[in-house]
Amino acid sequence: MTSLYSVRYYLSEQPSIVGFRWSHTQSWGSTWSFLFSSIALYVSAAIVLHLLLLLLFRHRRPLPLGPIPAAHSLSMALISATIFAGTVLSAAAEIRDTRWLWRRSRTTTFQWLLCFPLGTRPSGRVFFWSYIYYLSRFLHALRSFITILRYRELPFFKLFNHSILIFMSFLWLEFSQSFQVLAILLTTLVYSVVYGYRFWTAIGLPSACFPFVVNCQIVLLSCNLVCHFGVLLLHFIKGGCNGIGAWVFNSVLNGAILFLFLNFYVKKHLRKSKVGVMGGAGGDELRFVAEKLELIKKKDI
């Protein structure tokens, strides 16, 4: 009991967590100028690294990275699990402390998770973990540089996806956007599993016989899509959700990510079908296509 109380205290009851307030003067990385400059720097650094590799190394063989991919995967898995636990405990504490305010509007717990009441400000426990999630997106973006070094290709989808995730998590805080609690819970839960699996395979343990990471991404995108419909429905039923303008923009960006992901997924299966058709072809051609498929399978999404 003592250990459980300590975990709850450090993840949801500390004064710094309870008294958190998103502020352009007090929160690091909270200004629009920082947001745009950091994303521009991230994309520019990735392009420069890719060009340097093309100039310095004629061959396209992967560069040995040692324990770096495994260390990054382990750190992302632990951070995602911590954010998930902190958000669960903080959401439970916020519900406990503010439920009496919801009686007038007949708001349920699930409705609050999807639709913040109008006038909600970015302060308190839940927004503290939203801020930590926002900062963790920069660590997550480092995966792009590992991909460039390992596969010697510029991952357009990954650069776009990571930039959008940083931008969306900033909007959550800036406009106290509805749905962010469930979005953080879903994303960190899936990421803790995905990066735990990546760490598992990075240290040489056997991998799954099916595209594990891709399937997890499909589950996450499907859950997000269902929740977005829930937010839209509650917005009209309850008379408005806080930060709905940012939510609309967020939905457009999510739609772009979904389109790119489905495009990647369809191309992958088309390439697999080509390998089946080429079963009777020459060994060299079949081996070349199989190597390309293995490269796609290992690529991060």
Salt bridges, closest charged atoms under 4 A:
GLU13 OE2 - ARG96 NH2 3.50
GLU13 OE1 - ARG125 NH2 3.27
GLU94 OE2 - ARG125 NH1 3.42
ASP97 OD1 - ARG96 NE 2.99
ASP97 OD2 - ARG125 NH1 3.14
GLU153 OE1 - LYS299 NZ 2.70
GLU174 OE1 - HIS24 NE2 2.95
ASP284 OD1 - ARG287 NH1 2.95
ASP300 OD2 - ARG143 NE 2.61
ASP300 OD1 - ARG198 NH2 3.37
